[in-house]
Amino acid sequence: MKKRILTLLAAACVASCIYPFDPELPAETEKTVVVDGRILIGGISTVRLGYLTPINSDNLSAWPNGKAWIEDDLGNTYPAMESGGSVFNIYGTQFLNASSQPSTFRAVVEVDGQTYTSDWLTPDPAPTIDAVNFNVDDYNVYVTVDLNPGLNNTGYIGFLFEETWEFHSDIYPDYYINPRTWAYGSYAESQEMYPYYWCWRTYSPAQVTLFDYTSLNEGPIKGLPVRSFLRTDGRNHKRYSILVKAFALSKEAFEYNRQTQEISDIGGDLFSPDPGALTGNLSCESDPELPVMGMVLAGRVAQKRVFLNSYKYLISRPPSVSYEKVAPADFQWFYFTNNYRPATLVNFEDGEDIGWVPHRCINCIEAGGTQERPSYWED
């Protein structure tokens, strides 16, 4: 039995459909607060909180337990909804537009009994997104944007995107098992359809894609790269959608984001900069000498959503799966409780039998999807 368990654990390490392992590392809190804020007029604003950690630290920073909101020059307050950890989404700003009366905004954060505020910021006018395009080569799908920065352009653009795609699990199972009797059943014989093959999934990275067009002539800008993915990716299983958000950046905001991204490229992140290398636009109200790092940017956002019948560009490849032969019933119980499930008939060295795989290989919900159709989805 022990040998069999070791075999299972070894198989779990080499089987396909394996997701990255996130080890739990000890945390050591540094009390310098770091704030990453985006006030997006016409879009969802976001404030992230953290503590400063040295770049080469072996420890992860603890996340502050705080509050965040946005204020405008008319005295209105836009509350935040905590979306996980110390990330705060502020939805009220998406209902404001270019003709809205408030002209300046600031972010306010409460952490460890202190109140930190950003400078009062005037959101730059939004560019105009003329088109979102898809291009394909032998290996990748590329998403590019054509836009017009407008008359009041700053020379710098920031992009955010949210992508959603309909995908299927790696394997469509032929068999299931009854955990009460440990008897196998066949979907074909029972004329039942396996219900967890198709799902939707959404991905929205926090990092801003930066573009400097100060060296270009005035006028429309064509083919700015926003996103790319492999043609073998699950984004090409059926249908793909991307919501592109574009906003102007000040030179200071552009340089700050560029520097933090360079730090990230060498193994740090926003919450692990060299304190002397970056300046921000926040201060502590009660103690101006108290250090605080980070930057809040403000801009009026332009958005455009497009769809792609991405199955036309899919390059199919057989899933790389390591199947497990599971028998008798005591092993079935062990594998089942360790989130393995039967899938299909497999030719093992000692004969044909039903092969088992990690549940995420046959269940799109276990693979990170949802079967709730997005309200904006188009067939």
Secondary structure as UniProt FT lines:
FT   HELIX           2..14
FT   STRAND          33..41
FT   STRAND          45..51
FT   TURN            55..56
FT   STRAND          66..72
FT   TURN            73..74
FT   STRAND          77..79
FT   STRAND          81..84
FT   TURN            85..86
FT   STRAND          87..90
FT   HELIX           92..95
FT   TURN            98..99
FT   STRAND          105..111
FT   TURN            112..113
FT   STRAND          114..118
FT   STRAND          128..136
FT   STRAND          140..148
FT   TURN            151..152
FT   STRAND          156..168
FT   STRAND          175..178
FT   TURN            179..182
FT   STRAND          183..186
FT   HELIX           187..190
FT   TURN            195..196
FT   STRAND          198..203
FT   STRAND          209..212
FT   TURN            214..215
FT   STRAND          221..230
FT   TURN            231..232
FT   HELIX           234..236
FT   STRAND          239..248
FT   HELIX           251..265
FT   TURN            266..267
FT   TURN            270..271
FT   TURN            275..277
FT   STRAND          282..284
FT   TURN            288..289
FT   STRAND          292..300
FT   STRAND          302..308
FT   HELIX           310..313
FT   STRAND          324..325
FT   HELIX           329..337
FT   TURN            338..339
FT   STRAND          340..348
FT   TURN            349..350
FT   STRAND          351..358
FT   HELIX           359..361
FT   TURN            364..368
FT   TURN            375..376
//
